[in-house]
Amino acid sequence: MSISQPGAHVRPPSTGGELANSTAQRMGPWRLAFLLVIPLAAWLAFAKTLLVMDGLYGVPKGDLGLMAIAGWLAWFQPLRFLAALFVGWCIQRLFFRRQRWVILPVALVVMLGLALAFTLRQPGTSVLPVLARWASTAVVQCWALAVCLWRDALSIAATVLVFGAVIRLAPRIAHTATITLLQVIVIALCALVGIDLAYQFATGQPANTMVLLFALQNAQDMVPLVKSEVTPFRVVGLVGGVVLALAWAWRQRALVRQPMATGPQAYVGGAIALVGTLALLLPAPSPAVMEVHRYAEGTLVTLARTAMPSAASEAEVNVENEFQRTGRPPWYSAGMTFKATDKTQRKNVVVVMMESIRAQSSTVTTPQLPTMPFLKRLADQGLMVEDMSVVSPRTTMAWVAVLDGQYPLANQGTARWAAANENHPRIRSLPSALREAGYATSFFTPTDIQFLSDPQVIRSIGFEHVQSERDLAKPGDEWPTYFGIADDKMVDPIMAWTATQVQAKRPFMTTIMTNVGHHDFRTPSTWKKIHFEGVDKPSLQAYYNCLAYIDSVLAQLMDGYAKLGVLDDTIFVFLGDHGVMLEEHDAKQSFNILYEEGVRIPFVVYAPGVPGLKGTRVQGARQQIDILPTIAQLLGYQIEGARLPGQSLLAPVDANRDLYFTSSITGSMLGTRRGTRKYLYPLDGTPMLTFDLDKDPVEAAPVQNVPADELAQARTRMLEWQKRAQLSLFARPDPSAGPDAPWLDK
């Protein structure tokens, strides 16, 4: 029992939230700022470590249990170091309380023991090679992690610098409110880091501010996609940082009453933070491991950089000046008409766009892979393009490229264009031109087309008849994907509409958009699963079954058209709307990345009534914008009143033709290809990637030491193309002026 002396000051019991030292002790503003951002620093380090581990070894997938996760963790040498240090600390506390130096040698013994225990279990191994291999692996992993954490550490220094300045400059009366506000900001930043972590694990792609803003602005549309990706691990990633920051704010709640120190010592922390902030201006070191190179930039640095509006580049200014000088956009079709010639044949047109079909996974491109044998038979009897690419890996962009014949914009640009086009039409589509020529036009899809700007784009294309999931679904119909019903449900309605046109002796143009094949690669419950030999990855098995199911629906469609007797009078066009990523390049989604798996698609024209097409193999780099002029040529129409960026597939193409690509979210990535040279330009400031598709068709290793002027020229071409594509979709004739008057750019 303690007895106080008379008159002695008795300290009241400490409350939760007080620091280890008394709150009466004054503290410099930057030291206080450091205490505020500790949970952010810890969460950044945790998230980046998980990403580096995933990049090196990949998170275990499936229901593998705790042992599989524990084994995955144990293979990461920095975690072994931490575990060994913890064991060393425990032993020191228990047996050598006054000898702190014991921690390191004990930890070293534990590390060596772990290394030998994990590797000597294999027969025929000896100690020295095992230790050499362990040391080499440990050095590589520790260096990779240190490099990837370096810029995050510097971003914490910058945060401390800013927070400390705010605390120093805030009036004394606002001290409590200032600290509370900064704690809220830390919680919000932890939430952003958690969203970035979950997004990267779900998609295999780095997030940026434009991606996050897009998701927030379209939160309702994103719900089905997000729900399909929810796992306990990702939920922890989303909320763990927020919980950590809230717990820390509660524990350190006494900071709102912390007295501020004055004098030179109060600025020492600010000087240290300033040095760390200035170090951000230095180039990031290389992690020396290709798989984790994309994690070398700090998470907060990337989010901050992509949040800043970029000034118009010289390339964009040049394109704008060119438009002002000529009075016309580079490409246009507001007045497009199809003029009949002596070669005109009023044949029917059916365009079938197949959801998420990449070239390499179809039998058309890979004959030994039996995913789509029916489509392969049609290709053998018709025309096949050996090198067909999309412009953007998103369905709506495929509609613009194929049916409007124009370069599409990313999601946000397409949405603005579709809204503007409804008031003042700027683009005429293939269905609109054919409808003017007397065709009946229709669009069928079992998908619910209420996603993002899909309804406006469909309206802008100008179909006479549209049927989607809301029109086709019957009570009790299952949704194999989160976007709609099974594709076979639309076969009978398509045939019924077609029969009406046949009876009326009216040529028709039908566009069909399938649904199955979309992420997350589920087939209808009625589909009997096929096992594809030699395919171990479950996601690839599921995807191949989607392709086989779509192939069966194509057979049903063609059987229906055959029964109506229209095969010889119809031009059938089959193509993927875009490709798909199945963990190639660590990517699990295709919408925001431009590797060949996501942009290369199969393309087939089957037209038994058109002589000379059977067995045709089209060479050279082709793109979806080439389809509209090809169909016009096959029908014998001459396109007037338009300047289109594509060219007919029936004509030869320059071997060095430029292809251009854009990610589906603005501000993420551009791409271009000239011959076999392909360039990917991330707009988050990370280095441009260059590939030689002739030597490296799977884009496994970027070309090194590319001349700076070559990269600069490729960048200029991409930025000029992007600006030209924007002008071409938004510019329109001035209704108050004559036909030769300059166009309006908005």
C-alpha positions in Angstrom: 0.0 0.0 0.0 1.3 3.4 -0.9 0.9 6.3 1.5 1.1 9.9 0.1 3.0 12.5 2.0 0.9 15.4 3.2 0.4 18.0 0.5 1.9 15.9 -2.2 0.4 16.1 -5.6 -1.5 12.9 -6.4 -1.7 12.1 -10.2 -5.2 11.0 -11.1 -5.6 7.6 -12.7 -4.5 7.6 -16.4 -7.2 7.3 -19.0 -7.1 5.3 -22.2 -5.6 7.4 -24.9 -2.9 9.0 -23.0 0.6 8.6 -24.3 3.2 6.7 -22.4 4.6 10.0 -21.3 2.5 12.7 -19.7 0.3 14.8 -22.0 1.7 17.8 -20.1 5.0 17.2 -21.9 5.1 19.5 -24.9 5.6 18.1 -28.3 6.7 19.5 -31.7 4.1 19.6 -34.4 5.9 17.2 -36.7 6.4 14.7 -34.0 2.7 14.9 -33.3 2.0 14.5 -37.0 4.1 11.4 -37.0 2.1 9.9 -34.2 -1.1 10.7 -36.2 0.1 8.8 -39.4 1.5 5.7 -37.7 -1.6 3.6 -38.7 -1.3 4.8 -42.3 2.4 3.9 -42.4 1.7 0.4 -40.9 -1.2 -0.2 -43.3 0.8 0.9 -46.3 3.6 -1.4 -45.3 1.2 -4.3 -44.8 -0.6 -3.8 -48.1 2.6 -3.4 -50.1 4.1 -6.5 -48.5 1.1 -8.6 -49.5 1.3 -7.3 -53.1 5.0 -8.0 -53.3 4.4 -11.5 -52.0 1.6 -12.0 -54.5 3.8 -10.8 -57.3 6.6 -13.2 -56.3 4.6 -16.4 -55.5 0.9 -15.7 -56.0 -1.7 -15.9 -53.2 -3.0 -19.5 -52.8 -6.3 -20.0 -54.6 -9.2 -22.2 -53.8 -10.2 -23.8 -50.5 -6.7 -24.8 -49.5 -7.0 -24.1 -45.8 -4.7 -22.4 -43.3 -1.8 -24.7 -43.9 -1.5 -23.5 -47.5 -1.7 -19.9 -46.5 0.9 -20.6 -43.7 3.2 -22.2 -46.3 2.8 -19.2 -48.6 3.7 -16.9 -45.8 6.7 -19.0 -44.7 8.3 -18.9 -48.2 8.7 -15.1 -47.9 12.1 -14.5 -46.3 11.4 -11.1 -44.8 8.5 -12.6 -42.8 10.9 -15.3 -41.6 13.2 -12.6 -40.5 10.4 -10.9 -38.5 9.4 -14.3 -37.0 13.0 -15.0 -36.0 13.4 -11.6 -34.4 10.2 -12.1 -32.4 11.5 -15.5 -31.2 14.8 -13.9 -30.3 13.0 -11.1 -28.4 10.9 -13.7 -26.5 14.0 -15.7 -25.5 15.8 -12.6 -24.4 12.9 -11.4 -22.3 12.6 -14.8 -20.6 16.2 -15.8 -20.0 18.6 -12.9 -20.7 16.6 -9.8 -19.6 19.8 -7.6 -19.3 21.5 -8.8 -22.5 19.6 -7.2 -25.4 22.3 -8.1 -27.8 21.2 -11.8 -27.5 18.2 -11.0 -29.8 20.2 -10.9 -33.0 22.3 -14.1 -32.6 19.2 -16.0 -31.5 17.3 -14.7 -34.5 20.1 -15.7 -36.8 20.1 -19.3 -35.4 16.3 -19.5 -35.8 16.6 -18.2 -39.4 19.2 -20.8 -40.3 17.2 -23.5 -38.6 14.1 -22.5 -40.6 16.1 -22.5 -43.9 17.5 -26.0 -43.3 14.1 -27.3 -42.0 12.3 -26.2 -45.2 14.8 -27.5 -47.7 16.6 -30.5 -46.1 13.3 -32.4 -46.2 14.1 -33.1 -49.8 16.3 -36.1 -50.3 19.7 -35.7 -51.8 20.3 -32.1 -50.6 23.3 -30.9 -48.6 23.8 -28.0 -46.2 26.0 -25.7 -48.2 24.0 -25.5 -51.4 20.9 -25.1 -49.3 22.3 -22.2 -47.4 23.6 -20.6 -50.6 20.3 -20.8 -52.3 18.5 -19.5 -49.2 20.9 -16.6 -48.9 20.4 -15.7 -52.6 16.6 -15.9 -52.3 16.7 -13.9 -49.1 18.7 -11.1 -50.6 16.5 -10.8 -53.7 13.3 -10.9 -51.7 14.5 -8.4 -49.1 15.8 -6.0 -51.7 12.6 -6.2 -53.7 10.5 -5.5 -50.6 12.8 -2.7 -49.4 12.7 -1.0 -52.8 8.9 -1.3 -53.1 8.4 0.1 -49.6 10.9 3.0 -50.1 8.6 5.3 -52.0 5.8 4.5 -49.5 8.1 5.5 -46.7 9.0 8.8 -48.4 5.3 9.5 -49.0 4.7 9.1 -45.3 7.5 11.7 -44.8 5.6 14.0 -47.1 2.4 13.4 -45.2 4.1 14.2 -41.9 5.6 17.4 -43.4 2.2 18.6 -44.6 0.3 17.5 -41.4 3.0 19.1 -39.2 2.8 22.4 -41.1 -1.0 22.4 -40.7 -0.7 21.8 -37.0 1.9 24.5 -36.7 -0.1 27.1 -38.6 -3.5 26.3 -37.1 -4.7 28.8 -34.4 -4.6 27.5 -30.9 -8.3 27.8 -30.6 -8.7 25.4 -33.5 -6.1 22.8 -32.3 -8.7 20.2 -31.3 -10.6 20.5 -34.6 -7.4 20.4 -36.6 -6.1 17.2 -34.9 -9.6 15.6 -35.4 -9.7 16.6 -39.0 -6.2 15.1 -39.6 -7.3 11.9 -37.9 -10.3 11.7 -40.3 -7.9 12.2 -43.2 -5.7 9.3 -42.0 -8.8 7.1 -41.8 -9.8 8.1 -45.3 -6.3 7.4 -46.7 -6.2 4.0 -45.0 -9.6 3.3 -46.7 -8.1 4.3 -50.1 -5.1 2.0 -49.5 -7.4 -0.8 -48.6 -9.5 -0.2 -51.8 -6.3 -0.2 -53.8 -5.2 -3.5 -52.2 -8.6 -5.2 -52.8 -8.8 -3.9 -56.4 -5.3 -5.2 -57.2 -6.0 -8.6 -55.8 -9.3 -8.7 -57.7 -8.1 -7.4 -61.1 -4.3 -7.8 -61.0 -4.1 -4.2 -62.1 -3.0 -1.1 -60.1 -5.7 1.3 -59.2 -5.4 5.1 -59.8 -7.5 8.1 -58.9 -9.5 8.0 -62.2 -10.4 4.3 -61.6 -11.6 5.1 -58.1 -13.6 8.1 -59.2 -15.1 6.1 -62.0 -16.2 3.4 -59.5 -17.7 6.0 -57.1 -19.5 7.8 -59.9 -21.0 4.5 -61.1 -21.3 2.7 -57.8 -24.7 1.3 -58.6 -23.6 -0.2 -61.9 -20.4 -1.6 -60.2 -22.3 -3.5 -57.5 -22.8 -6.8 -59.5 -19.1 -6.9 -60.5 -17.9 -6.1 -57.0 -20.2 -8.7 -55.4 -18.8 -11.4 -57.7 -15.3 -10.6 -56.4 -16.0 -10.5 -52.6 -13.8 -12.9 -50.5 -13.0 -12.7 -46.8 -9.5 -11.8 -47.6 -10.5 -8.8 -49.8 -13.0 -7.7 -47.1 -10.2 -7.6 -44.6 -8.2 -5.6 -47.2 -11.0 -3.1 -47.6 -11.9 -2.5 -43.9 -8.7 -3.5 -42.1 -7.0 -0.2 -42.5 -10.1 1.7 -41.4 -10.4 -0.4 -38.3 -6.7 0.1 -37.5 -6.9 3.8 -38.0 -10.0 4.1 -35.9 -8.5 2.0 -33.1 -5.3 4.1 -33.1 -7.3 7.4 -33.1 -9.2 6.1 -30.1 -6.1 5.0 -28.3 -4.4 8.3 -29.0 -7.4 10.5 -28.4 -5.5 12.6 -25.9 -3.5 14.0 -28.7 -6.3 16.6 -29.3 -5.2 18.2 -26.0 -1.5 17.9 -26.6 0.4 21.1 -25.8 2.7 22.3 -28.6 6.4 22.8 -28.1 8.2 25.9 -29.3 11.8 26.7 -30.1 14.3 25.2 -32.5 13.8 21.6 -31.3 10.2 21.7 -32.4 11.4 22.0 -36.0 13.8 19.0 -36.0 11.0 16.6 -37.1 10.0 19.0 -39.8 13.5 19.1 -41.2 13.7 15.3 -41.3 10.3 15.1 -43.0 11.5 17.7 -45.5 14.5 15.6 -46.4 12.3 12.6 -47.0 9.9 14.6 -49.1 12.7 15.9 -51.3 13.9 12.4 -51.8 10.7 11.7 -53.7 12.2 13.8 -56.5 14.9 11.1 -57.0 14.2 8.2 -59.4 12.8 5.1 -57.8 15.4 2.3 -57.5 14.7 -0.9 -59.4 13.5 -4.0 -57.4 15.5 -6.2 -59.8 12.5 -8.6 -60.0 10.2 -8.0 -63.0 7.2 -9.5 -61.2 7.2 -6.7 -58.6 8.4 -3.8 -60.7 5.0 -2.2 -60.9 4.9 -2.0 -57.1 8.1 0.2 -56.9 6.0 3.4 -56.9 4.4 4.5 -53.7 0.6 3.9 -53.4 -0.1 7.4 -52.2 2.2 8.9 -54.8 0.4 7.1 -57.6 -3.0 8.2 -56.3 -1.8 11.8 -56.0 -0.2 11.9 -59.4 -3.2 10.5 -61.2 -5.5 13.0 -59.4 -3.7 16.0 -60.9 -5.1 17.4 -64.1 -2.6 17.1 -66.9 -1.9 20.1 -69.1 -2.6 19.7 -72.8 0.4 18.3 -74.5 2.0 19.8 -77.6 0.6 16.9 -79.6 -2.9 17.6 -78.4 -2.5 21.3 -79.2 -1.3 20.5 -82.7 -4.4 18.4 -83.4 -6.7 21.2 -82.1 -4.9 23.7 -84.3 -5.3 21.4 -87.3 -9.0 21.2 -86.6 -9.3 25.0 -86.4 -7.4 25.3 -89.7 -9.3 22.7 -91.7 -12.8 23.1 -90.1 -13.3 19.3 -90.1 -12.4 16.5 -87.7 -10.0 13.9 -88.9 -12.9 11.4 -89.3 -16.6 12.0 -89.6 -19.9 10.4 -90.7 -22.7 12.7 -89.7 -23.9 12.8 -93.3 -22.9 9.2 -94.2 -25.1 7.5 -96.9 -24.8 4.2 -98.7 -25.0 4.9 -102.5 -26.2 1.9 -104.6 -24.0 0.9 -107.5 -24.2 -1.7 -110.3 -22.6 -4.1 -107.8 -25.1 -3.6 -105.1 -26.7 -6.8 -103.7 -29.4 -6.3 -101.1 -28.2 -9.2 -99.0 -29.1 -9.5 -95.3 -26.5 -8.8 -92.7 -26.1 -10.6 -89.3 -23.3 -9.4 -87.0 -22.7 -11.7 -84.0 -20.5 -10.2 -81.3 -19.5 -12.8 -78.8 -18.8 -11.8 -75.2 -15.1 -11.9 -74.1 -13.8 -14.2 -76.8 -10.1 -13.9 -77.2 -8.3 -15.2 -80.3 -5.9 -17.6 -78.7 -8.6 -19.5 -76.9 -10.8 -20.1 -80.0 -10.5 -23.1 -82.3 -10.5 -20.6 -85.2 -7.0 -19.3 -84.2 -5.8 -22.4 -82.3 -7.2 -25.4 -84.3 -5.9 -28.0 -81.7 -8.1 -26.4 -79.0 -11.7 -27.8 -79.3 -13.5 -24.9 -77.8 -15.4 -23.6 -80.9 -15.4 -26.3 -83.6 -18.6 -25.1 -85.2 -17.2 -21.6 -85.7 -14.0 -23.1 -87.1 -16.1 -24.9 -89.8 -17.7 -21.6 -90.7 -14.3 -20.0 -90.9 -13.0 -22.8 -93.2 -15.9 -22.1 -95.5 -15.6 -18.3 -95.4 -13.2 -15.5 -94.6 -11.0 -15.4 -91.5 -8.8 -12.5 -90.4 -5.6 -13.8 -88.8 -4.7 -10.6 -86.9 -7.8 -8.8 -85.7 -7.8 -6.4 -82.7 -10.2 -4.3 -80.7 -9.7 -0.7 -80.0 -10.8 -0.9 -76.4 -11.5 -4.0 -74.2 -15.1 -3.1 -73.4 -18.3 -4.2 -75.0 -19.8 -0.7 -75.6 -16.6 0.4 -77.3 -16.9 -2.6 -79.6 -20.4 -1.4 -80.6 -19.0 2.0 -81.5 -16.1 0.6 -83.5 -18.0 -2.1 -85.3 -21.4 -0.4 -85.9 -20.4 3.3 -86.1 -17.0 2.6 -87.8 -15.3 5.2 -85.5 -12.6 5.0 -82.8 -14.4 4.8 -79.5 -13.4 6.7 -76.4 -13.0 5.3 -72.8 -16.1 4.9 -70.7 -16.4 8.5 -69.5 -15.9 9.9 -73.0 -18.3 7.5 -74.5 -21.0 8.4 -71.9 -20.6 12.1 -72.7 -20.6 11.5 -76.4 -23.7 9.3 -76.3 -25.6 12.0 -74.3 -24.5 14.8 -76.7 -25.2 12.6 -79.8 -28.9 12.2 -78.7 -29.4 16.0 -79.0 -27.2 16.7 -82.0 -26.4 13.5 -84.0 -22.7 13.5 -85.0 -22.2 9.9 -86.1 -24.3 7.8 -88.5 -24.1 4.0 -87.9 -24.2 1.0 -90.2 -27.8 0.2 -89.1 -28.9 3.8 -89.7 -27.4 3.8 -93.2 -28.9 0.4 -94.1 -32.3 1.4 -92.6 -32.3 4.4 -95.0 -31.6 1.9 -97.8 -34.8 0.0 -96.9 -33.4 -2.6 -94.4 -35.2 -3.7 -91.2 -32.7 -3.4 -88.3 -32.7 -5.1 -85.0 -30.5 -5.7 -81.9 -30.8 -8.8 -79.6 -29.0 -9.6 -76.4 -29.9 -11.6 -73.3 -28.0 -9.0 -71.3 -29.6 -6.3 -69.2 -28.3 -3.3 -71.1 -28.7 -0.8 -68.3 -25.0 -0.7 -67.5 -23.2 2.7 -67.6 -24.0 4.4 -71.0 -25.2 1.2 -72.8 -28.8 2.4 -73.3 -27.7 5.7 -74.8 -25.2 4.1 -77.1 -27.8 1.6 -78.4 -30.2 4.4 -79.0 -27.6 6.4 -80.9 -26.9 3.5 -83.2 -30.5 3.7 -84.4 -31.9 0.2 -84.4 -35.5 -0.2 -85.4 -36.1 -3.1 -83.1 -34.3 -3.8 -79.8 -34.8 -6.8 -77.4 -32.7 -7.3 -74.3 -33.0 -9.3 -71.1 -35.9 -7.2 -69.9 -37.9 -8.2 -73.0 -36.6 -11.8 -73.4 -36.6 -13.1 -69.8 -39.4 -15.2 -68.5 -40.3 -15.9 -64.8 -37.8 -18.4 -63.4 -35.1 -17.9 -66.0 -31.7 -18.2 -64.4 -28.9 -15.6 -64.7 -25.7 -17.5 -65.5 -23.8 -14.2 -65.3 -24.6 -11.2 -63.2 -25.6 -9.3 -66.4 -28.3 -11.5 -67.9 -29.9 -14.8 -68.9 -28.6 -17.6 -71.1 -27.9 -16.9 -74.8 -30.1 -19.7 -76.1 -33.1 -17.8 -74.7 -32.9 -15.3 -77.5 -32.7 -17.8 -80.5 -36.5 -18.2 -80.9 -37.2 -14.5 -80.7 -34.5 -13.8 -83.3 -36.0 -16.3 -85.6 -39.5 -15.0 -85.1 -38.4 -11.4 -86.0 -36.4 -12.7 -89.0 -39.4 -14.7 -90.3 -41.5 -11.6 -90.3 -38.9 -9.8 -92.5 -38.6 -12.8 -94.8 -42.4 -12.9 -95.2 -42.4 -9.1 -96.0 -39.5 -9.6 -98.5 -37.6 -7.0 -96.7 -33.8 -7.2 -96.3 -32.7 -7.2 -92.7 -29.6 -6.2 -90.6 -29.4 -7.9 -87.2 -26.8 -7.4 -84.5 -26.6 -10.2 -81.8 -24.6 -9.7 -78.6 -24.1 -12.8 -76.4 -23.9 -12.8 -72.6 -22.3 -16.0 -71.4 -18.5 -15.8 -71.4 -18.5 -12.6 -69.4 -16.5 -12.6 -66.1 -17.0 -14.6 -63.8 -17.2 -17.4 -66.5 -20.3 -19.3 -65.5 -22.4 -21.4 -67.9 -26.2 -22.2 -67.6 -27.0 -25.0 -65.2 -28.4 -27.0 -68.2 -24.9 -27.0 -69.9 -23.1 -30.3 -69.6 -19.6 -29.4 -68.6 -16.7 -30.5 -70.9 -13.3 -31.4 -69.4 -10.5 -30.0 -71.5 -7.4 -32.2 -71.4 -4.2 -30.7 -70.1 -5.9 -27.6 -68.6 -5.2 -27.5 -64.8 -6.4 -24.0 -64.1 -10.1 -24.0 -63.0 -10.7 -20.5 -64.3 -9.5 -21.6 -67.8 -11.7 -24.7 -67.7 -14.7 -22.5 -66.9 -13.8 -20.1 -69.6 -13.3 -22.8 -72.2 -16.8 -24.2 -71.3 -18.2 -20.7 -71.9 -16.7 -20.7 -75.4 -18.1 -24.2 -76.1 -21.5 -23.1 -74.9 -21.4 -20.0 -77.2 -20.4 -22.3 -80.0 -23.5 -24.4 -79.5 -25.7 -21.3 -79.5 -24.0 -20.3 -82.9 -25.0 -23.7 -84.2 -28.6 -23.1 -83.1 -28.7 -19.7 -84.7 -27.3 -21.0 -88.0 -29.8 -23.9 -88.0 -32.6 -21.4 -87.5 -31.4 -19.2 -90.4 -31.1 -22.3 -92.6 -34.7 -23.4 -91.9 -35.8 -19.9 -92.9 -33.9 -20.4 -96.2 -31.8 -17.2 -95.9 -28.2 -18.6 -95.7 -27.3 -17.8 -99.3 -28.8 -14.3 -99.1 -27.0 -13.3 -95.8 -23.6 -12.1 -94.8 -22.8 -13.4 -91.3 -20.0 -11.7 -89.3 -18.7 -13.3 -86.2 -16.2 -11.6 -83.8 -15.3 -11.2 -80.2 -16.3 -7.9 -78.6 -13.0 -8.0 -76.8 -10.6 -10.5 -75.2 -10.0 -11.5 -71.6 -7.2 -11.8 -69.1 -6.9 -15.0 -67.1 -4.0 -14.1 -64.9 -1.6 -13.5 -67.8 0.7 -10.6 -66.8 -0.9 -11.1 -63.3 -4.1 -9.5 -64.7 -7.5 -11.0 -63.9 -9.6 -8.4 -65.8 -9.2 -7.1 -69.3 -11.1 -3.8 -69.2 -8.1 -1.6 -68.2 -5.1 -3.3 -69.7 -4.0 -3.7 -73.3 -2.0 -6.9 -73.6 -2.7 -9.2 -76.6 -4.9 -11.5 -74.6 -7.3 -8.7 -74.0 -7.3 -7.0 -77.4 -6.8 -9.8 -80.0 -10.0 -11.5 -81.1 -11.3 -14.0 -83.7 -13.0 -12.7 -86.8 -15.0 -14.7 -89.4 -17.2 -13.8 -92.3 -19.5 -16.6 -93.6 -21.4 -15.7 -96.7 -22.0 -18.7 -98.9 -23.9 -16.6 -101.5 -20.8 -14.3 -102.0 -18.4 -15.8 -104.5 -14.7 -15.9 -103.8 -14.8 -15.7 -100.0 -14.4 -19.4 -99.2 -11.0 -20.2 -97.7 -9.9 -16.5 -97.7 -7.3 -15.6 -95.1 -6.8 -11.9 -94.6 -3.3 -10.9 -93.7 -2.0 -7.9 -91.9 -3.0 -5.9 -88.8 -6.7 -5.3 -88.8 -9.1 -3.7 -86.3 -12.8 -3.5 -85.5 -13.1 -0.1 -87.3 -12.5 -2.0 -90.5 -15.7 -4.0 -90.3 -18.2 -1.3 -91.4 -16.4 -0.5 -94.7 -16.0 -4.2 -95.3 -19.7 -4.9 -95.0 -20.5 -1.9 -97.3 -18.1 -3.3 -99.9 -19.6 -6.8 -99.6 -23.1 -5.4 -100.2 -21.8 -3.4 -103.2 -22.5 0.1 -101.6 -20.4 3.1 -102.0 -19.9 5.1 -98.8 -20.5 8.9 -99.3 -20.5 11.9 -97.0 -18.1 10.3 -94.5 -14.4 9.9 -93.8 -13.9 6.7 -91.8 -10.7 5.7 -90.0 -11.0 2.0 -91.1 -10.4 0.3 -94.4 -12.0 -2.7 -96.0 -10.7 -6.1 -95.0 -10.8 -7.1 -98.7 -8.0 -4.6 -99.6 -4.4 -5.1 -98.7 -3.0 -3.2 -95.7 0.3 -1.5 -95.1 2.7 -3.7 -93.2 3.5 -0.8 -90.9 -0.1 0.3 -90.3 -0.7 2.0 -87.0 -3.2 0.4 -84.6 -4.3 2.3 -81.6 -5.8 1.2 -78.3 -7.3 2.7 -75.2 -8.2 1.3 -71.8 -11.9 1.5 -70.9 -11.3 4.0 -68.0 -10.1 7.4 -68.9 -6.6 8.2 -67.8 -5.4 4.6 -67.4 -3.5 3.4 -70.5 -3.0 4.0 -74.2 -1.4 1.7 -76.7 -0.2 1.7 -80.3 1.3 -0.9 -82.6 3.3 -0.4 -85.8 4.2 -3.6 -87.6 5.4 -5.9 -84.9 6.4 -3.2 -82.5 3.9 -2.5 -79.7 3.9 0.3 -77.1 1.9 0.5 -73.9 1.7 3.9 -72.3 0.5 3.9 -68.7 -0.9 7.3 -67.9 -0.1 7.0 -64.2 3.5 8.0 -64.9 5.1 4.5 -64.8 7.5 3.8 -67.7 6.3 3.0 -71.2 6.5 -0.7 -72.2 7.7 -1.8 -75.6 7.3 -5.3 -77.1 8.4 -7.0 -80.3 5.4 -9.2 -81.1 7.4 -11.1 -83.7 10.0 -12.3 -81.2 7.7 -12.2 -78.2 4.1 -12.8 -79.1 3.0 -13.3 -75.5 4.6 -10.0 -74.4 6.6 -11.8 -71.7 9.6 -9.5 -71.7 9.6 -5.8 -72.6 12.3 -4.7 -75.0 15.2 -3.0 -73.1 17.2 0.1 -74.0 14.6 1.5 -76.4 15.9 4.8 -77.8 14.3 7.8 -76.1 13.3 9.4 -79.4 11.5 6.2 -80.4 9.5 6.3 -77.2 8.8 10.0 -77.6 7.5 9.5 -81.1 5.2 6.6 -80.0 3.9 8.8 -77.1 3.2 11.7 -79.5 1.3 9.4 -81.9 -0.9 8.0 -79.1 -1.7 11.5 -77.7 -2.5 12.8 -81.2 -4.7 9.8 -81.9 -6.6 10.2 -78.7 -7.3 13.9 -79.4 -8.3 13.1 -83.0 -10.7 10.4 -81.8 -12.3 12.9 -79.3 -12.7 15.5 -82.0 -14.2 13.0 -84.4 -16.9 11.9 -82.0 -17.8 15.4 -80.6 -17.4 17.7 -83.6 -20.6 18.3 -85.6 -21.8 20.4 -88.5 -23.0 23.9 -87.7 -26.8 23.7 -88.3 -27.0 27.4 -88.8 -24.4 27.4 -91.6 -23.9 25.9 -95.0 -22.5 22.4 -95.7 -19.0 23.9 -96.4 -18.9 25.9 -93.1 -16.4 24.9 -90.4 -17.7 22.3 -87.9 -18.3 23.0 -84.3 -15.9 21.3 -82.0 -18.5 20.6 -79.2 
